[in-house]
């Protein structure tokens, strides 16, 4: 059997002839390399100690990541098997969806509240409308960067529009209450 050596760490192992020319993984440093006989590799290494006998028991379940059973045997070092590195199964399925922007949802809620509060409250529609426009603008920036889902853009636009309507209506009602015919009415 030829002796192969890892080019990374220099570990030398006895390998069957069937492994030469194939990609193997070093048991020490996990470096992948093509197995080739080391210089002077025709001389056998010192005899390895026999592997301790395992007591007979139930068979271990098959490893789904192990190489197929008809693959050539792996080189050994001191009685330890030197299998190729396990290959994980490919990741399949849809990509995770981007989250909906919380700022877009807050913008829409505040925009609707600014419209609802415009007739009965003096300052509330202005505060809610300004916050709705600000949160909607920030949510649109998040969408432009690609941090949130595309549905967030529609929520942000609707929140900004509702907020602008709430600011306008709130300002009109506030002006009417200060100087209009409603100024004598008590709310």
N, C-alpha and C positions, 0 to 999 in steps of 0.2 A: 504494500500500500504506500502511495506517495505521502509525503508530509507537505501540508500547505501552511503558509504563515500569513497572519493578518498584517496588512501594510500599515495599519494605524498603531497597534500596540505591540506587534511582533510575536504574538502568541502562536505557537506551532502546534498543529494537530495532525493526527493520522487520519487520512480520509480515503474512502474507497475510490477506485478509478472512475466510477460513474459520476462523481461530483465535479471532476475537473472540467473547467470551461463553463460552469454554471454559477449563478449568483448565490452567495452564501452570506450568513451573518455571523460575525465573531461573537462568541459567548461571553467574552470579557468586556469589550468596549462597544458592542452592538453596531459596529461599522459594517456596512454592506460592501462586498468586493467580489470579484470574479475569482473562483478557486483556480490556482495554478500551483504546480509543484514548486516548492521552495528550492533554492540552490542546495544541492546535496540532499535532496529530498528522497532519494532512493534508499537511503539507509534508514532502517527502522529506528524509532525512538525507543527509549527504555520501556520495558514491559510495564503496562499499567496494572495496578492492583485490581484484583477481581472485584466486581461490584457486589455489595452485600445483597444477600437473597431477601426478597420481600416475602412475608408470610402470605399464603394464599388467602384471598378474600374476595369480596364482590368486585367485579370489574368496574373501573372508573368510567363515567359517561364519556362518550366521544366529544372531542373538542371541535366545535363548528368552525373555528378559525384555523385549525391545523391543515397542513397540506394534504392532498388526496392520498389515499392508501397505496396507490400504484406509483408514487413518487420514489425516486432512489433514496436509499437510506442516508441519513445525515452523518457527518463526521462525528467522532466522539473524542472527548478529552477527559482522561481520568475516570472513565465510566459514565460521564454525563453526556446526555444527548445534546446535539447542537442543531436544533431545528431552525428553519427559517422564521423570520419575524412574523407574528400573526397579522393578518390583514383584516381590518374591521369591515363590516358590511357597509355598502354605500348608503348615504343618507338620501332618502327619497321622501316625497310628499311636498305639499305646498310650503312656501317660505312663510315665516311668521308675519302676521299682518302688523303694520305700523299702528301705534295707538292713536286714538282720537285725542285731539288737543283739549285739555281742560280749559285753556283760555278761550277757545272757540265756544265751548258750551257756556262758560260764564258770560261771555259777550252776548250770546243770544238770550240768556235768561235776564240779564240786566237790561238789554234793549227792550224786551217785552215788558218788564216791570216799569221802565221809564214811560212807556206809552200808557200803561194801566194807571200809574200814579199821576199823570199829567193834569187831571182835572181837580183832584181833591187835595193835593199836597203842594206846598210852595216850592221847596228846594229839592225834594226827593227825585223828581223826574230829571232835573239837571244833573245831579250827582250820578244817578244810575246811567243816564245817557252818555255822559262823558267817560265813565268807566267802561261802558259797552264799546264805545268807539276805540278807546285805548287798547282794551283786551283783544278786540277784533283785529286791530293792526298788528299786534304782537303775534297773534295766532297765524296771520297771513305770512309773517316773516318765518315762523317755524315751518310752515308748509313749503315756502320757497327753498329753505335749506334741505328739506326732505326728512325732517324729524317726525312728522305726523302723517296720518292717512289723508288721502285726497278728499274724503268727506268732511274733514275739518275746514277746508277752504269754504265750502258752502255755508257751514255754520258760522264761520267768522264774518263772511259777507252779510248774511242775514242779520247777525248781531249788530254790525256797524250800521246797517240801514235802519233797523229798529231803534238803535240808539240815537241816530240823527233825527229820526221822526220824533222821538220822545223829547229830545232837546228843543226842537222847533216848537212842538205843541206846548211843552212846559214853559218855554219863554213867552209864548203868546198868552197863555193863561196867567202867568205871573204879571205881564204887562197890563192885561185887562183888569186884574185885581188891584193894581196900584193906581191906575189912572182912568179906568173905564167905568161903565155904569155899574159894574159889580163891586166897586170900591166901597159902597155903603152897605153891601150885604155882608153878613158875618158867616163865615164858614165854620 
